[in-house]
Amino acid sequence: MESYESVLLVKPEVFVFNIPPRSSNRGYRAADWNLAEPSWTGRMRLVSKGDELVIKLEDKATGELFAKCPIEAYPSIAIESVNDSSRYFVLRIQDDTGRNAFIGIGFGDRSDSFDLNVALQDHFKWVKKEKQINEEPASGPALDLGFKRG
């Protein structure tokens, strides 16, 4: 059966930043980015298709795809929170050939980043529950619901 695409979250304004390489294992800091001048501004959509989850960054007016970030698990290397703010994240974006790059994204309001966190957690809870339901054997004896003779 073919899965349908479901839009879990749309945020009309997201800021994208070029970020410096990670200097150590301490994580990323938004204060190291040039927060006053984002590299790009657009719309963010969180889209699921079955078990697959993708963040799509798109142009506000045309809907043209700027970048996409496939997410296999959360938290993971695909999307990381920064250490010094709840409004900023680091995304590992990929193109169709599989090349990766890391960019920073941020929201103007904390509630937008909270919505993203909740949508990510809800999706992976649903995936886990679906997997459990499909793996569980039917409990109890099998019922014979067929017609009896006579």
C-alpha positions in Angstrom: 0.0 0.0 0.0 1.3 3.4 -1.0 1.8 5.9 1.9 0.4 9.4 1.6 2.4 12.5 2.3 1.3 14.3 5.5 2.3 17.9 6.4 2.9 17.8 10.2 4.0 21.4 10.7 4.3 24.6 8.7 6.2 27.7 9.9 5.9 30.7 7.6 9.2 32.3 8.6 12.5 30.5 9.3 15.9 32.1 9.2 18.9 30.2 7.7 22.5 30.9 8.7 25.9 29.8 7.4 27.6 28.3 10.4 31.3 27.8 11.2 32.6 24.2 11.5 32.2 22.7 14.9 35.4 23.4 16.8 35.0 20.6 19.5 32.5 18.1 20.8 30.9 20.7 23.0 28.2 21.4 20.4 27.1 24.4 18.4 26.4 27.9 19.8 24.1 30.3 18.0 26.1 33.2 19.4 28.9 32.2 17.1 26.6 32.8 14.0 25.9 36.2 12.5 22.3 36.3 13.8 21.7 39.9 12.7 22.0 38.9 9.0 20.5 35.5 8.0 21.7 34.1 4.7 18.2 33.2 3.6 14.6 33.5 4.9 11.7 31.3 3.9 9.1 28.8 4.9 9.6 25.5 6.7 7.5 22.4 6.3 7.8 19.2 8.3 6.5 16.4 6.0 6.1 12.7 6.7 5.4 9.9 4.3 5.1 6.6 6.2 8.1 6.3 8.5 10.1 8.9 6.5 10.3 12.4 7.9 11.8 15.5 6.0 12.2 19.1 6.8 11.7 21.2 3.7 12.9 24.8 3.5 11.0 26.5 0.7 10.6 30.0 -0.8 7.7 31.8 0.8 6.2 33.1 -2.5 6.9 30.4 -5.0 7.2 27.3 -2.9 10.5 26.4 -4.6 12.6 24.0 -2.6 15.7 25.6 -1.0 17.0 22.6 1.0 15.7 19.4 2.6 16.8 17.6 5.7 15.8 13.9 6.0 15.4 12.8 9.6 15.8 9.2 10.6 15.6 9.7 14.4 15.3 12.5 16.9 17.5 13.6 18.5 20.2 12.7 15.9 22.9 14.3 13.8 20.2 15.3 11.2 18.8 18.0 13.6 20.6 19.2 16.7 19.6 21.9 19.2 22.2 24.5 19.9 23.6 24.8 23.5 22.8 28.5 24.1 19.3 29.0 22.8 16.0 27.2 22.4 15.1 29.0 19.1 18.0 27.7 16.9 18.9 24.3 15.5 21.6 22.8 13.2 20.3 20.8 10.2 22.2 18.4 8.1 20.8 19.1 4.6 21.2 16.7 1.7 20.8 17.0 -2.0 19.6 14.2 -4.3 23.1 12.9 -4.9 23.6 12.4 -1.1 26.0 15.2 -0.4 25.6 16.8 3.0 26.1 20.3 4.4 25.3 21.7 7.9 23.3 24.9 8.2 21.8 26.8 11.1 18.1 27.6 11.3 16.3 29.8 13.7 12.8 31.1 14.6 11.7 34.6 15.6 9.6 33.1 18.5 10.3 30.4 21.0 6.8 28.9 20.5 7.8 28.0 16.9 10.8 26.0 18.0 8.7 24.3 20.7 6.2 23.3 18.0 9.0 21.8 15.9 10.2 19.8 18.9 6.7 18.5 19.7 6.0 17.6 16.1 9.3 15.6 15.9 8.7 13.8 19.1 5.1 13.0 18.2 6.1 11.5 14.8 8.7 9.2 16.3 6.3 8.1 19.1 3.8 7.2 16.3 6.5 5.3 14.4 7.5 3.4 17.5 3.8 2.6 18.3 3.1 1.4 14.7 6.1 -0.9 14.9 4.9 -2.4 18.2 1.4 -2.9 16.8 2.7 -4.7 13.7 5.1 -6.9 15.7 2.7 -8.0 18.5 1.0 -11.3 18.0 -2.8 -11.4 18.6 -3.4 -12.0 22.2 -5.7 -14.8 23.3 -7.1 -17.7 21.4 -8.0 -17.2 17.7 -11.7 -16.8 17.3 -13.5 -18.9 14.7 -16.0 -16.4 13.2 -16.8 -18.6 10.2 -20.3 -20.0 9.4 -21.1 -23.4 11.0 -22.6 -26.3 9.2 -26.4 -26.5 9.3 
